Amino acid sequence: MRTLPGKGNSATKQLVDRILAAGQMTRQEYLHLTSMLLSTSKMTDEERSQINRIFDQIHAGRTKLVD
């Protein structure tokens, strides 16, 4: 089940916004976002897109993983 755009989890959006602004994320945050993508829980298209954006940033070297 998918929800309407703009109705996503604000906690996820806040986390994504913070990571993008800082240009870095902890390994714990990385694992949390990965598990969200792989879980069978209901996730909006917007949330999935936001998380994929973070992973794209990591792959491109614009966001770093820190301990």
N, C-alpha and C positions, 0 to 999 in steps of 0.2 A: 504494500500500500504506500502510495506516495502522497505527500502533502503539497499544498500550494507553495510556490516560490515566496520567499519572504516570511514564511511561517516556521523556519527551521529553529533548531535549538540555539538560543542566544549564547549559551555557555560555549558551544563549539565555535560560534562566530567570534566571540571574544578571544578565545584561545588562538584561533587562526590569525586574527588581527594583530595580537600581541607578537606572535611568532614572525609574521611578515614585517612588522615594524622593527623588531629587534634584529632580524636577520640570523637568528639562531634559535635552537630549541634543544631541550634536554633529551637524553635517550629515553627517559621515562615518558615524556610527552610523545615522542616518536612511537613508542610501543603502544601507548594509549590510542593514538590516532590509527595505527595499523590494526589494532584489535577492533576498533569501531568499524573499519571498512570490512573486515573479515567476519564480523559477527552477523547473526541473522536478525538482529534487531532492526526495527523500522528506522530508516534513515531517509531524509529528504534528498532530492536531487541536488539542492543547494548545498547541503552539508557534504555530500559526496564530492561535489565540485570543489568546495573549499579545501577539503583534505587533499584531494588530488593536486590542487594548486601548490600546496606546501611540498608535496613529494616532488613535483616538477621543479620547484625552487631548489630543493636539495640536490636533485640530479644535475641541475645546471650550475651548481656551485654558488648560488646566491643566498642560500640558507645553510648554516653550519650546524652540525650536531655537537653538542658540548656535554660534558659529564657533570 
